[in-house]
Amino acid sequence: MDHTDLYINGTWHKTDERFDVINPATEQVLASVASAGIADADAALDAAQAAMADWAARTPRQRSEVLRRAWELMTARLDHFARLITLENGKAGADARGEATYAAEFFRWFAEEAVRADGMIAHAPASGARIMVLNKPAGLAVLITPWNYPAAMGTRKIAPALAAGCGVIIKPASETPLTMLALMPLLEEAGVPAGLVNVLPSKKTGALVDHMLHDPRVRVVSFTGSTGVGRKLLKSAADQVLKPAMELGGNAPVIVFDDADMDVAIEGTMLAKMRNLGEACTAANRIYVHEAVAPEYIRRLSAAMSALKVGDGSDPSVDVGPLVNAATRDKVAEFVADALAKGAKLECGGVVPDGRGFFYPPTVLSNVPETADCVHDEIFGPVAAIQTFTDQGDVIARANATEYGLVAYVFSGDFKRALQVCERLDYGMVGLNRGLVSDPAAPFGGTKQSGLGREGGHEGMLEFMETQYISASW
């Protein structure tokens, strides 16, 4: 691997302490990566603070052009980034290239948004004063990204922060730091000043992040990951009253009505369930199918899942790569065993293959009882857990009966009814006759304990800005 050290102030820094990154398909060591400590965090904060002064003073168009150049450079190197994603994350080649394309698009979108941090001038009705509203860079941002999208979860945070005028320190997941490190030379080439973006891989995440969140120069914390970790970060952020952007866990329901186009429903379910092997907060978790069409749906979904080829994602013929590590695979296997013990029926898959690699086959479970653990927690793997329903009000209540509220999916041929259902679902996003909702141009985020704030869309840049109001008379 070309880059395995810390990236601070535009240079590479070695450390005595390092950790191994494992290829989940072979269980072999890919690289030994530097592990950041407190002194490294302080150096990164110093660098970001110094670089931000000039960056924030640049015109929006100047910042926009750098981001646009980053999109051009990354688009030209999609194969390189896709290969890295496959090596450290495990996802199949087509899926990895899809992520690389999606990741690059955040640079283009926020290049366009950088020039649209619009304010306002108004005439106060009562006092007669003028109301001037400005959007200004909030300050240094600490970005904490997960392992499931090693490129896209980084660019989805870096691009709006830079568009807003902020300096950043990014802490990538220790399972997948290589992709983010590889992005740094590209940002240099695009014209990002030294020190503005710093990358600190570390095996001491808790202590490192907590230290940075208590530095008075930090004003924003943006995190993507589990709700449990998000709660801890919010407690740390409260000490400094930081601006939090939290994209947390999900428990996405899929509702398939009896009038749904079955081709669309199967295609949408496969996309919602199997994108990134189900290792996504947006992944379909609970599938509710109307009793009248359940037999056909189960048969066709099982056939589609069984047809997927499992193997090392570096093989272009492979559809499904390994899960990211042994713990994730074992948890998926435990979910399946628990559901079967409680009365679910195994339609396909469900057996861990022999040999090396953290593989788990695409699996379909029908007749899943409400007491099964997989109904109440994220599966984060290639398991479709199916239940049936007959009453619309009942299925909406069941879909909403969770602390999570990230995304839901609805399939119906009756557009009026479908929109009525969407409005009653307590979720930040809904896919209507679609299995994919993620888009750089859309505000991504959830309700309840699935997070705070939004990423993407115009809202994504505002997460890194503060509103200033000036009262004046003239």
C-alpha positions in Angstrom: 0.0 0.0 0.0 1.3 3.5 -0.9 0.2 5.3 2.2 0.0 3.8 5.7 1.1 6.7 8.0 -0.8 9.6 9.6 -1.5 12.5 7.4 -0.9 15.8 9.3 -0.3 19.2 7.8 0.2 17.8 4.3 2.9 15.4 5.3 3.1 11.7 6.3 4.0 10.9 9.9 5.2 7.5 11.2 4.4 6.3 14.7 5.9 3.6 16.9 2.5 2.0 17.5 0.8 0.5 14.5 -2.0 -1.9 13.7 -2.8 -4.4 11.0 -5.5 -4.0 8.3 -7.0 -7.4 7.3 -8.3 -8.5 3.9 -11.7 -10.0 4.9 -11.7 -12.3 1.9 -8.4 -14.0 2.7 -7.8 -13.1 6.4 -4.3 -12.0 5.4 -2.7 -8.7 6.5 -3.0 -6.0 3.9 -0.9 -3.4 5.6 0.5 -2.1 8.9 -1.0 1.3 9.6 0.2 4.1 12.0 -1.9 4.5 15.1 -2.4 8.1 16.2 -2.1 9.3 19.8 -3.0 12.5 21.7 0.1 14.4 20.5 -0.8 13.6 16.9 -4.3 14.9 17.5 -2.9 18.2 18.9 -0.6 18.5 15.8 -3.6 17.9 13.5 -5.7 20.5 15.3 -2.9 23.1 15.1 -2.5 22.4 11.4 -6.3 22.6 10.7 -6.7 25.8 12.6 -3.8 27.5 10.8 -5.0 26.4 7.4 -8.6 27.3 8.0 -7.9 31.0 8.4 -6.9 31.4 4.7 -9.4 28.8 3.4 -12.4 30.5 5.1 -11.3 33.9 3.7 -11.3 32.6 0.1 -14.3 33.3 -2.1 -16.9 30.6 -2.4 -16.0 30.3 -6.0 -12.4 29.6 -5.2 -13.4 26.8 -2.8 -15.8 25.5 -5.3 -13.2 25.1 -8.0 -11.0 23.0 -5.7 -13.9 20.7 -4.9 -14.8 20.5 -8.6 -11.2 19.5 -9.4 -11.3 16.8 -6.7 -14.4 15.3 -8.4 -12.6 15.3 -11.7 -9.5 13.6 -10.3 -11.4 11.0 -8.3 -13.7 10.2 -11.3 -10.6 9.5 -13.4 -9.3 7.1 -10.7 -12.4 5.1 -9.8 -10.8 1.8 -10.5 -8.0 2.5 -8.1 -10.3 3.5 -5.3 -12.7 0.6 -6.0 -9.8 -1.9 -5.7 -8.8 -0.4 -2.4 -12.4 -0.6 -1.1 -12.6 -4.3 -2.1 -9.3 -5.1 -0.5 -10.0 -3.6 2.9 -13.8 -3.8 3.1 -14.5 -6.9 1.1 -17.4 -5.7 -1.1 -17.6 -7.1 -4.7 -16.1 -5.2 -7.5 -19.3 -3.7 -9.0 -20.4 -2.6 -5.6 -17.0 -1.1 -4.8 -17.0 0.9 -8.0 -20.5 2.1 -7.3 -19.3 3.4 -3.9 -16.3 5.1 -5.5 -18.6 6.8 -8.0 -21.0 7.9 -5.2 -18.1 9.1 -3.1 -16.7 11.3 -5.9 -20.1 12.8 -6.6 -20.1 14.5 -3.2 -17.2 16.7 -4.4 -19.2 17.8 -7.4 -22.4 18.4 -5.5 -20.7 20.5 -2.8 -18.6 22.3 -5.4 -22.0 23.6 -6.6 -23.3 24.2 -3.1 -20.2 26.1 -2.0 -21.5 29.2 -3.9 -25.0 29.0 -2.4 -24.6 29.7 1.3 -27.3 32.2 0.8 -28.2 34.7 3.5 -31.0 37.2 3.8 -31.8 40.9 4.1 -35.3 41.8 5.4 -37.1 44.7 6.9 -38.3 44.0 10.5 -42.0 44.6 10.5 -42.2 46.0 14.1 -38.9 47.9 14.7 -38.2 49.0 11.1 -34.6 47.8 11.5 -32.9 45.8 8.8 -32.4 42.1 9.5 -29.2 40.8 7.9 -28.6 37.0 8.1 -25.2 35.4 7.2 -24.0 31.8 7.1 -20.4 31.6 8.3 -18.0 28.7 8.8 -18.6 27.1 12.1 -15.0 26.2 12.9 -12.9 23.0 13.1 -14.7 19.8 12.5 -13.9 16.3 13.8 -15.2 13.7 11.4 -15.6 10.0 12.4 -16.4 7.5 9.7 -17.4 3.8 9.7 -15.9 0.8 7.9 -18.9 0.0 5.7 -18.3 2.8 3.2 -14.6 3.7 3.5 -14.7 6.3 0.7 -18.2 7.7 0.6 -18.6 8.3 4.3 -15.5 10.4 4.3 -16.2 12.5 1.2 -19.8 13.0 2.4 -18.3 14.9 5.4 -15.1 16.4 3.9 -16.8 18.0 0.9 -19.5 20.0 2.8 -17.0 21.0 5.5 -14.6 22.4 2.9 -17.5 24.0 0.9 -18.5 25.8 4.2 -14.9 27.0 4.8 -14.0 24.6 7.7 -10.8 22.7 8.5 -11.2 19.0 9.4 -9.6 16.1 11.2 -10.9 12.8 10.0 -10.7 9.6 12.0 -11.4 6.6 9.7 -12.5 3.2 11.0 -9.5 1.0 12.0 -10.8 -1.8 9.8 -10.7 0.4 6.6 -8.3 3.4 6.8 -6.4 2.8 3.6 -9.0 4.3 1.2 -9.1 7.6 3.1 -5.4 7.8 3.3 -5.2 7.2 -0.5 -7.5 10.2 -1.0 -5.1 12.7 0.5 -2.6 13.0 -2.5 -5.6 13.5 -4.7 -6.9 16.4 -2.5 -3.4 17.9 -2.6 -3.4 17.7 -6.4 -6.8 19.3 -6.4 -5.5 22.3 -4.5 -6.6 21.7 -0.9 -4.1 23.6 1.2 -1.7 21.6 3.6 -3.2 21.2 7.0 -6.9 21.8 6.0 -7.6 18.0 5.9 -5.8 15.7 8.3 -6.3 11.9 8.7 -5.7 10.1 12.0 -6.1 6.3 11.9 -6.0 4.9 15.4 -6.7 1.9 17.6 -7.4 4.3 20.5 -10.5 5.9 19.0 -12.3 6.6 22.3 -9.5 8.5 24.0 -8.4 10.2 20.8 -11.8 11.5 19.8 -12.7 12.5 23.4 -9.5 14.6 23.6 -10.4 16.4 20.3 -14.0 17.1 21.3 -12.7 18.9 24.4 -10.4 21.2 22.5 -12.0 24.7 22.4 -11.1 25.1 18.7 -13.4 22.2 17.7 -16.9 23.4 16.9 -18.5 20.5 15.0 -18.5 16.7 15.4 -19.8 14.6 12.5 -20.2 10.9 13.1 -21.6 8.0 11.2 -22.0 4.7 13.1 -24.0 2.9 15.8 -26.5 4.6 18.0 -24.7 3.4 21.1 -21.4 5.1 20.1 -23.4 8.2 19.0 -24.9 8.5 22.5 -21.4 8.5 24.0 -20.1 11.1 21.5 -23.1 13.4 22.3 -22.3 13.3 25.9 -18.7 14.3 25.2 -19.9 17.0 22.7 -22.2 18.4 25.4 -19.2 19.6 27.5 -18.1 22.0 24.8 -21.7 22.5 23.4 -20.5 21.3 20.0 -22.6 21.3 16.9 -23.4 17.6 16.3 -24.2 15.8 13.0 -25.1 12.2 13.9 -26.0 9.6 11.3 -26.7 6.6 13.5 -28.3 3.1 13.4 -31.3 1.9 11.5 -33.9 -0.8 11.5 -35.4 -0.3 8.0 -38.9 -1.8 7.3 -39.9 -2.8 3.8 -43.7 -2.9 3.2 -44.9 -4.7 0.1 -48.7 -4.3 -0.6 -50.8 -6.7 -2.5 -51.0 -4.3 -5.5 -47.3 -3.8 -5.8 -45.5 -4.5 -9.1 -43.7 -7.7 -8.1 -40.8 -7.1 -10.5 -40.3 -3.7 -9.0 -40.7 -5.0 -5.4 -38.1 -7.8 -5.9 -35.6 -5.6 -7.6 -36.1 -2.9 -4.9 -35.8 -5.4 -2.1 -32.6 -6.8 -3.5 -31.1 -3.4 -3.8 -32.2 -2.3 -0.3 -31.1 -5.6 1.2 -27.9 -6.6 -0.7 -26.2 -3.2 -1.4 -22.9 -3.5 0.4 -24.0 -7.0 1.5 -26.5 -5.6 3.9 -23.8 -3.9 5.9 -25.5 -0.5 5.8 -27.7 1.5 8.1 -30.1 1.9 5.2 -30.3 -1.9 4.6 -33.7 -3.6 4.6 -34.1 -5.2 8.0 -37.7 -6.1 8.5 -39.7 -7.1 5.4 -43.5 -7.0 5.7 -45.3 -8.6 2.8 -49.1 -8.7 2.3 -50.4 -12.2 2.9 -52.0 -12.4 -0.6 -48.7 -12.1 -2.4 -46.3 -13.5 0.2 -45.9 -17.0 -1.5 -44.9 -15.4 -4.8 -42.7 -12.8 -3.2 -40.8 -15.4 -1.0 -40.3 -17.7 -4.0 -38.9 -15.0 -6.2 -36.8 -13.3 -3.6 -35.3 -16.7 -2.6 -34.5 -17.4 -6.3 -32.8 -14.1 -6.7 -30.8 -14.4 -3.5 -29.7 -18.0 -4.3 -28.5 -16.9 -7.7 -25.8 -14.6 -6.3 -22.3 -15.8 -6.5 -20.3 -15.6 -3.2 -16.5 -15.2 -3.2 -13.5 -12.8 -3.1 -14.7 -9.5 -4.4 -11.6 -9.0 -6.5 -13.0 -11.7 -8.9 -15.2 -9.7 -11.3 -17.7 -12.6 -11.6 -18.5 -12.4 -7.8 -21.7 -10.7 -6.7 -21.3 -11.0 -2.9 -18.0 -10.6 -1.0 -17.2 -11.3 2.6 -18.5 -9.5 5.7 -15.9 -7.1 7.2 -14.7 -9.3 10.1 -15.4 -12.4 12.0 -17.5 -10.7 14.7 -19.9 -9.3 12.1 -20.2 -12.7 10.4 -20.8 -14.5 13.7 -23.4 -12.0 14.8 -25.3 -12.6 11.5 -25.1 -16.3 12.1 -26.5 -15.8 15.6 -29.4 -13.8 14.3 -30.3 -16.6 11.9 -30.0 -19.3 14.5 -32.2 -17.4 16.9 -34.9 -16.8 14.4 -34.9 -20.5 13.4 -35.1 -21.6 17.0 -38.1 -19.3 17.5 -40.1 -20.8 14.5 -38.8 -19.1 11.3 -38.4 -21.1 8.1 -35.2 -21.2 6.2 -35.9 -20.6 2.5 -32.2 -20.4 1.3 -28.7 -19.9 2.6 -28.1 -19.9 6.4 -24.9 -22.0 6.5 -21.5 -20.5 7.1 -19.1 -21.9 4.4 -15.9 -23.7 5.2 -12.5 -22.1 4.5 -10.9 -18.8 5.0 -12.7 -15.4 4.8 -15.6 -13.9 6.6 -18.3 -15.2 4.2 -22.0 -15.6 4.9 -24.4 -16.7 2.1 -27.4 -14.6 1.0 -30.2 -16.0 3.2 -34.0 -15.7 3.2 -36.1 -16.4 6.3 -39.9 -16.6 6.2 -42.4 -16.8 9.0 -40.1 -14.7 11.2 -41.7 -14.2 14.6 -41.9 -10.8 16.3 -39.8 -12.2 19.2 -36.8 -12.9 16.9 -33.7 -10.7 17.7 -33.3 -9.7 14.1 -36.6 -7.9 14.1 -35.4 -5.5 16.8 -31.7 -5.0 15.9 -29.7 -4.3 12.8 -28.8 -7.5 11.0 -25.9 -5.9 9.1 -25.6 -8.8 6.8 -27.2 -10.6 3.8 -30.3 -11.9 5.6 -33.9 -11.1 4.5 -36.3 -11.6 7.4 -39.9 -11.8 6.1 -43.2 -11.4 8.0 -46.7 -11.0 6.6 -49.6 -8.6 7.2 -53.2 -8.0 6.0 -54.2 -4.6 7.6 -52.6 -1.3 6.5 -52.9 0.4 9.9 -51.4 -2.7 11.6 -48.3 -2.8 9.3 -47.7 0.9 9.8 -47.8 0.5 13.5 -45.4 -2.5 13.3 -43.0 -0.6 11.1 -42.9 2.4 13.5 -42.5 0.2 16.6 -38.7 0.8 16.9 -36.4 3.4 18.5 -34.9 3.9 15.0 -36.2 6.1 12.3 -33.7 6.3 9.4 -35.3 4.9 6.3 -38.3 2.8 5.2 -39.3 1.3 1.9 -42.9 1.1 0.5 -44.0 -0.8 -2.6 -47.5 -0.3 -4.0 -49.2 0.3 -7.3 -51.7 2.8 -5.7 -49.8 6.0 -5.6 -52.3 7.9 -3.4 -52.3 5.1 -0.8 -48.5 4.8 -1.0 -48.0 8.5 -0.2 -50.5 8.3 2.6 -48.5 5.4 4.1 -45.2 7.3 3.6 -46.5 10.3 5.5 -47.5 8.1 8.5 -44.1 6.4 8.7 -41.9 8.0 11.3 -38.7 7.9 9.3 -36.4 10.6 7.9 -36.3 9.0 4.5 -38.7 6.7 2.5 -38.0 4.9 -0.7 -41.3 4.7 -2.6 -41.1 1.9 -5.2 -37.3 2.3 -4.9 -34.7 0.3 -3.0 -32.1 3.2 -3.0 -32.6 6.6 -1.3 -28.9 7.8 -1.0 -28.1 10.7 -3.2 -25.6 13.6 -2.7 -28.3 16.0 -3.7 -30.8 14.8 -1.0 -30.8 15.4 2.7 -29.8 12.1 4.2 -30.7 11.5 7.9 -33.2 10.0 10.3 -35.6 10.7 13.2 -35.7 9.4 16.8 -32.5 7.6 17.7 -31.2 7.3 14.1 -29.5 10.6 14.4 -29.4 14.4 14.3 -29.0 16.7 11.3 -28.7 15.9 7.6 -25.9 15.0 5.2 -26.1 15.8 1.5 -28.4 18.3 -0.1 -28.2 21.9 0.8 -28.7 21.0 4.4 -25.4 19.1 4.4 -23.3 22.2 4.1 -25.3 24.1 6.7 -24.3 21.5 9.3 -20.8 23.1 9.1 -22.0 26.7 9.3 -23.3 29.0 11.9 -26.0 31.6 11.3 -25.2 35.2 12.2 -27.8 37.9 12.5 -26.9 41.5 12.2 -29.4 44.2 13.2 -28.9 47.5 11.4 -30.6 50.7 10.3 -30.0 52.8 7.3 
